[in-house]
Amino acid sequence: MTRRPSPFRLAPTILLLAAALAGGCGGDDPGRASSVEPATPPDGTYTVRAEVVAELDPERPEDRQLRIRHEAVPEFVGFEGEVVGMASMTMPFPVAPGVDLDGVEAGDPVEVTFEVRWEEAPPLRIVELRELPTGTELDFDTAEPLPGEVEVEDVGSQPP
């Protein structure tokens, strides 16, 4: 004779499974721009000049991401709340709904304003974009060390 488990004994397992599935299926993809406006103010807002490396993928318009190469952001505040700076780099940025990308093409110089919300997905997203004049010179070299960086004077020396 086989004994059937009581429904009351299975309830916690079913609830845990349902919560896991809801978290994995219903949440935002960290790389995808959410169509829902955030309810909380941003942890930081930064404006930086950049070059568009790749525009929206026409095969995946729902992603709304631009790949940009941006200048350094020395005043960037990290997750811990301290100024850590952000070096010049190339990275994908999700684009908030309502940001006009008409006519934006790879190679275009732009000025972007992005918001950071560490507790949301995606944590960074472009909220404003302005095209700069063709031929605008951008500075992708970080002239001064960013907060937390150590300058090494002698190539062969080791920090203490």
CYANA upper distance limits for C-alpha pairs under 8 A (distance plus 0.5 A):
  5 PRO  CA      9 ARG  CA      7.31
  5 PRO  CA     10 LEU  CA      7.77
  6 SER  CA     10 LEU  CA      7.22
  7 PRO  CA     11 ALA  CA      6.69
  8 PHE  CA     12 PRO  CA      8.46
 10 LEU  CA     14 ILE  CA      6.67
 11 ALA  CA     15 LEU  CA      6.59
 12 PRO  CA     16 LEU  CA      6.67
 13 THR  CA     17 LEU  CA      6.66
 14 ILE  CA     18 ALA  CA      6.58
 15 LEU  CA     19 ALA  CA      6.65
 16 LEU  CA     20 ALA  CA      6.68
 17 LEU  CA     21 LEU  CA      6.70
 18 ALA  CA     22 ALA  CA      6.60
 19 ALA  CA     23 GLY  CA      6.64
 20 ALA  CA     24 GLY  CA      6.68
 21 LEU  CA     25 CYS  CA      6.36
 21 LEU  CA     26 GLY  CA      8.45
 22 ALA  CA     26 GLY  CA      5.86
 22 ALA  CA     27 GLY  CA      7.98
 23 GLY  CA     27 GLY  CA      6.22
 28 ASP  CA     32 ARG  CA      7.44
 28 ASP  CA     34 SER  CA      7.13
 28 ASP  CA    121 ALA  CA      6.89
 28 ASP  CA    122 PRO  CA      8.39
 29 ASP  CA     33 ALA  CA      8.44
 29 ASP  CA    121 ALA  CA      7.57
 29 ASP  CA    122 PRO  CA      8.06
 30 PRO  CA    121 ALA  CA      5.34
 30 PRO  CA    122 PRO  CA      5.13
 30 PRO  CA    123 PRO  CA      8.26
 31 GLY  CA     63 ASP  CA      8.02
 31 GLY  CA     94 PRO  CA      7.27
 31 GLY  CA    121 ALA  CA      8.21
 31 GLY  CA    122 PRO  CA      6.61
 32 ARG  CA     62 GLU  CA      8.15
 32 ARG  CA     63 ASP  CA      5.44
 32 ARG  CA     64 ARG  CA      7.48
 32 ARG  CA     65 GLN  CA      7.85
 32 ARG  CA     94 PRO  CA      6.72
 32 ARG  CA    122 PRO  CA      7.34
 33 ALA  CA     63 ASP  CA      6.65
 33 ALA  CA     64 ARG  CA      6.67
 33 ALA  CA     65 GLN  CA      7.82
 33 ALA  CA     94 PRO  CA      5.50
 33 ALA  CA     95 VAL  CA      6.50
 33 ALA  CA     96 ALA  CA      6.71
 33 ALA  CA     97 PRO  CA      8.34
 33 ALA  CA    122 PRO  CA      7.05
 33 ALA  CA    125 ARG  CA      7.84
 34 SER  CA     96 ALA  CA      7.80
 34 SER  CA     97 PRO  CA      8.39
 34 SER  CA    121 ALA  CA      8.24
 34 SER  CA    122 PRO  CA      8.09
 35 SER  CA     96 ALA  CA      7.91
 35 SER  CA     97 PRO  CA      6.62
 41 PRO  CA    117 ARG  CA      8.37
 42 PRO  CA    115 GLU  CA      6.44
 42 PRO  CA    116 VAL  CA      6.11
 42 PRO  CA    117 ARG  CA      5.62
 43 ASP  CA    115 GLU  CA      7.96
 43 ASP  CA    116 VAL  CA      6.00
 43 ASP  CA    117 ARG  CA      5.72
 43 ASP  CA    118 TRP  CA      7.45
 44 GLY  CA     76 PHE  CA      8.40
 44 GLY  CA     77 VAL  CA      7.68
 44 GLY  CA    115 GLU  CA      6.26
 44 GLY  CA    116 VAL  CA      5.64
 44 GLY  CA    117 ARG  CA      7.70
 45 THR  CA    113 THR  CA      7.38
 45 THR  CA    114 PHE  CA      6.24
 45 THR  CA    115 GLU  CA      4.96
 45 THR  CA    116 VAL  CA      6.82
 46 TYR  CA     73 VAL  CA      8.29
 46 TYR  CA     76 PHE  CA      8.07
 46 TYR  CA    113 THR  CA      5.97
 46 TYR  CA    114 PHE  CA      5.99
 46 TYR  CA    115 GLU  CA      7.04
 47 THR  CA    111 GLU  CA      7.39
 47 THR  CA    112 VAL  CA      6.06
 47 THR  CA    113 THR  CA      4.65
 47 THR  CA    114 PHE  CA      6.95
 48 VAL  CA     70 HIS  CA      7.17
 48 VAL  CA     71 GLU  CA      6.89
 48 VAL  CA     72 ALA  CA      8.29
 48 VAL  CA     73 VAL  CA      7.55
 48 VAL  CA    111 GLU  CA      6.17
 48 VAL  CA    112 VAL  CA      6.06
 48 VAL  CA    113 THR  CA      6.95
 49 ARG  CA     70 HIS  CA      6.41
 49 ARG  CA     71 GLU  CA      6.42
 49 ARG  CA    109 PRO  CA      7.83
 49 ARG  CA    110 VAL  CA      6.27
 49 ARG  CA    111 GLU  CA      4.77
 49 ARG  CA    112 VAL  CA      6.75
 49 ARG  CA    138 LEU  CA      7.61
 50 ALA  CA     68 ILE  CA      6.75
 50 ALA  CA     69 ARG  CA      5.89
 50 ALA  CA     70 HIS  CA      4.53
 50 ALA  CA     71 GLU  CA      6.51
 50 ALA  CA    109 PRO  CA      6.29
 50 ALA  CA    110 VAL  CA      5.83
 50 ALA  CA    111 GLU  CA      6.51
 50 ALA  CA    112 VAL  CA      7.72
 50 ALA  CA    138 LEU  CA      7.56
 51 GLU  CA     68 ILE  CA      6.07
 51 GLU  CA     69 ARG  CA      5.75
 51 GLU  CA     70 HIS  CA      6.94
 51 GLU  CA    106 ALA  CA      8.13
 51 GLU  CA    107 GLY  CA      6.42
 51 GLU  CA    108 ASP  CA      6.10
 51 GLU  CA    109 PRO  CA      4.96
 51 GLU  CA    110 VAL  CA      6.44
 51 GLU  CA    138 LEU  CA      8.44
 52 VAL  CA     66 LEU  CA      7.56
 52 VAL  CA     67 ARG  CA      6.71
 52 VAL  CA     68 ILE  CA      5.00
 52 VAL  CA     69 ARG  CA      7.01
 52 VAL  CA    104 VAL  CA      8.35
 52 VAL  CA    105 GLU  CA      7.19
 52 VAL  CA    106 ALA  CA      5.37
 52 VAL  CA    107 GLY  CA      5.80
 52 VAL  CA    108 ASP  CA      5.92
 52 VAL  CA    109 PRO  CA      6.97
 52 VAL  CA    110 VAL  CA      7.64
 53 VAL  CA     66 LEU  CA      8.18
 53 VAL  CA     67 ARG  CA      5.86
 53 VAL  CA     68 ILE  CA      5.53
 53 VAL  CA     69 ARG  CA      7.00
 53 VAL  CA     90 THR  CA      8.38
 53 VAL  CA    106 ALA  CA      5.41
 53 VAL  CA    107 GLY  CA      6.47
 54 ALA  CA     66 LEU  CA      6.54
 54 ALA  CA     67 ARG  CA      5.52
 54 ALA  CA     68 ILE  CA      7.43
 54 ALA  CA    105 GLU  CA      7.69
 54 ALA  CA    106 ALA  CA      5.47
 54 ALA  CA    107 GLY  CA      8.49
 55 GLU  CA     65 GLN  CA      7.86
 55 GLU  CA     66 LEU  CA      5.60
 55 GLU  CA     67 ARG  CA      7.06
 55 GLU  CA    104 VAL  CA      7.47
 55 GLU  CA    105 GLU  CA      6.28
 55 GLU  CA    106 ALA  CA      6.36
 56 LEU  CA     60 ARG  CA      8.17
 56 LEU  CA     61 PRO  CA      7.03
 56 LEU  CA     63 ASP  CA      8.28
 56 LEU  CA     64 ARG  CA      6.52
 56 LEU  CA     65 GLN  CA      6.25
 56 LEU  CA     66 LEU  CA      6.23
 57 ASP  CA     61 PRO  CA      6.53
 57 ASP  CA     63 ASP  CA      8.37
 57 ASP  CA     64 ARG  CA      8.43
 57 ASP  CA     65 GLN  CA      8.38
 60 ARG  CA     64 ARG  CA      8.40
 63 ASP  CA     94 PRO  CA      7.84
 64 ARG  CA     94 PRO  CA      6.31
 64 ARG  CA     95 VAL  CA      5.89
 64 ARG  CA     96 ALA  CA      8.21
 65 GLN  CA     92 PRO  CA      6.70
 65 GLN  CA     93 PHE  CA      5.86
 65 GLN  CA     94 PRO  CA      4.73
 65 GLN  CA     95 VAL  CA      6.02
 66 LEU  CA     92 PRO  CA      6.05
 66 LEU  CA     93 PHE  CA      5.88
 66 LEU  CA     94 PRO  CA      7.00
 66 LEU  CA     95 VAL  CA      7.54
 67 ARG  CA     90 THR  CA      7.38
 67 ARG  CA     91 MET  CA      5.95
 67 ARG  CA     92 PRO  CA      4.54
 67 ARG  CA     93 PHE  CA      6.57
 68 ILE  CA     90 THR  CA      5.96
 68 ILE  CA     91 MET  CA      6.19
 68 ILE  CA     92 PRO  CA      6.75
 68 ILE  CA     93 PHE  CA      7.75
 69 ARG  CA     88 SER  CA      7.60
 69 ARG  CA     89 MET  CA      5.92
 69 ARG  CA     90 THR  CA      4.47
 69 ARG  CA     91 MET  CA      6.96
 70 HIS  CA     88 SER  CA      5.96
 70 HIS  CA     89 MET  CA      6.30
 70 HIS  CA     90 THR  CA      6.95
 70 HIS  CA    140 PHE  CA      7.50
 71 GLU  CA     87 ALA  CA      7.74
 71 GLU  CA     88 SER  CA      5.08
 71 GLU  CA     89 MET  CA      7.67
 71 GLU  CA    138 LEU  CA      7.64
 71 GLU  CA    139 ASP  CA      6.50
 71 GLU  CA    140 PHE  CA      5.49
 71 GLU  CA    141 ASP  CA      8.03
 71 GLU  CA    142 THR  CA      8.45
 72 ALA  CA     85 GLY  CA      8.13
 72 ALA  CA     86 MET  CA      6.18
 72 ALA  CA     87 ALA  CA      5.00
 72 ALA  CA     88 SER  CA      4.66
 72 ALA  CA     89 MET  CA      8.12
 72 ALA  CA    140 PHE  CA      7.35
 72 ALA  CA    141 ASP  CA      8.07
 72 ALA  CA    142 THR  CA      6.63
 73 VAL  CA     85 GLY  CA      6.16
 73 VAL  CA     86 MET  CA      5.43
 73 VAL  CA     87 ALA  CA      6.86
 73 VAL  CA     88 SER  CA      7.82
 74 PRO  CA     83 VAL  CA      8.42
 74 PRO  CA     84 VAL  CA      7.88
 74 PRO  CA     85 GLY  CA      4.61
 74 PRO  CA     86 MET  CA      6.37
 74 PRO  CA     87 ALA  CA      7.83
 74 PRO  CA    146 LEU  CA      6.35
 74 PRO  CA    147 PRO  CA      7.90
 75 GLU  CA     83 VAL  CA      6.48
 75 GLU  CA     84 VAL  CA      7.73
 75 GLU  CA     85 GLY  CA      5.81
 75 GLU  CA     86 MET  CA      8.27
 76 PHE  CA     83 VAL  CA      6.18
 76 PHE  CA     84 VAL  CA      6.45
 76 PHE  CA     85 GLY  CA      4.91
 76 PHE  CA     86 MET  CA      6.38
 77 VAL  CA     81 GLY  CA      6.27
 77 VAL  CA     82 GLU  CA      5.79
 77 VAL  CA     83 VAL  CA      4.71
 77 VAL  CA     84 VAL  CA      6.13
 77 VAL  CA     85 GLY  CA      7.07
 78 GLY  CA     82 GLU  CA      6.23
 78 GLY  CA     83 VAL  CA      6.75
 78 GLY  CA     84 VAL  CA      6.35
 78 GLY  CA     85 GLY  CA      8.28
 79 PHE  CA    118 TRP  CA      6.80
 83 VAL  CA    147 PRO  CA      7.14
 84 VAL  CA    146 LEU  CA      7.32
 84 VAL  CA    147 PRO  CA      5.55
 84 VAL  CA    148 GLY  CA      6.83
 85 GLY  CA    146 LEU  CA      5.86
 85 GLY  CA    147 PRO  CA      6.36
 86 MET  CA    146 LEU  CA      7.76
 87 ALA  CA    142 THR  CA      7.02
 87 ALA  CA    146 LEU  CA      7.77
 88 SER  CA    140 PHE  CA      6.01
 88 SER  CA    141 ASP  CA      7.31
 88 SER  CA    142 THR  CA      7.28
 89 MET  CA    140 PHE  CA      8.28
 93 PHE  CA    124 LEU  CA      7.33
 93 PHE  CA    125 ARG  CA      6.16
 93 PHE  CA    126 ILE  CA      6.92
 94 PRO  CA    122 PRO  CA      7.76
 94 PRO  CA    124 LEU  CA      7.58
 94 PRO  CA    125 ARG  CA      5.33
 94 PRO  CA    126 ILE  CA      6.75
 95 VAL  CA     99 VAL  CA      7.33
 95 VAL  CA    125 ARG  CA      5.89
 95 VAL  CA    126 ILE  CA      5.20
 95 VAL  CA    127 VAL  CA      7.01
 96 ALA  CA    125 ARG  CA      6.68
 96 ALA  CA    126 ILE  CA      6.34
 96 ALA  CA    127 VAL  CA      5.84
 99 VAL  CA    126 ILE  CA      8.41
 99 VAL  CA    127 VAL  CA      6.85
 99 VAL  CA    128 GLU  CA      6.52
 99 VAL  CA    129 LEU  CA      7.36
100 ASP  CA    129 LEU  CA      7.93
101 LEU  CA    129 LEU  CA      8.32
104 VAL  CA    108 ASP  CA      7.22
104 VAL  CA    131 GLU  CA      8.13
108 ASP  CA    131 GLU  CA      7.73
108 ASP  CA    132 LEU  CA      8.15
108 ASP  CA    134 THR  CA      7.56
109 PRO  CA    131 GLU  CA      6.76
109 PRO  CA    132 LEU  CA      5.85
109 PRO  CA    133 PRO  CA      7.63
109 PRO  CA    134 THR  CA      7.27
109 PRO  CA    135 GLY  CA      8.25
109 PRO  CA    136 THR  CA      7.04
109 PRO  CA    138 LEU  CA      8.41
110 VAL  CA    129 LEU  CA      7.25
110 VAL  CA    130 ARG  CA      6.07
110 VAL  CA    131 GLU  CA      4.86
110 VAL  CA    132 LEU  CA      5.45
111 GLU  CA    129 LEU  CA      6.29
111 GLU  CA    130 ARG  CA      5.66
111 GLU  CA    131 GLU  CA      6.82
111 GLU  CA    132 LEU  CA      7.15
112 VAL  CA    126 ILE  CA      6.99
112 VAL  CA    127 VAL  CA      8.10
112 VAL  CA    128 GLU  CA      6.13
112 VAL  CA    129 LEU  CA      5.02
112 VAL  CA    130 ARG  CA      6.93
113 THR  CA    126 ILE  CA      6.29
113 THR  CA    127 VAL  CA      6.31
113 THR  CA    128 GLU  CA      5.51
113 THR  CA    129 LEU  CA      6.97
114 PHE  CA    124 LEU  CA      7.04
114 PHE  CA    125 ARG  CA      5.81
114 PHE  CA    126 ILE  CA      4.67
114 PHE  CA    127 VAL  CA      5.94
114 PHE  CA    128 GLU  CA      7.48
115 GLU  CA    123 PRO  CA      8.47
115 GLU  CA    124 LEU  CA      6.13
115 GLU  CA    125 ARG  CA      6.14
115 GLU  CA    126 ILE  CA      7.01
115 GLU  CA    127 VAL  CA      7.25
116 VAL  CA    123 PRO  CA      5.92
116 VAL  CA    124 LEU  CA      5.08
116 VAL  CA    125 ARG  CA      7.39
117 ARG  CA    121 ALA  CA      8.43
117 ARG  CA    122 PRO  CA      8.34
117 ARG  CA    123 PRO  CA      5.31
117 ARG  CA    124 LEU  CA      6.96
118 TRP  CA    123 PRO  CA      5.54
118 TRP  CA    124 LEU  CA      8.39
119 GLU  CA    123 PRO  CA      7.31
132 LEU  CA    136 THR  CA      7.18
142 THR  CA    146 LEU  CA      8.36
145 PRO  CA    149 GLU  CA      6.16
145 PRO  CA    150 VAL  CA      7.64
145 PRO  CA    151 GLU  CA      7.56
152 VAL  CA    157 SER  CA      8.14
152 VAL  CA    159 PRO  CA      8.38
153 GLU  CA    157 SER  CA      8.43
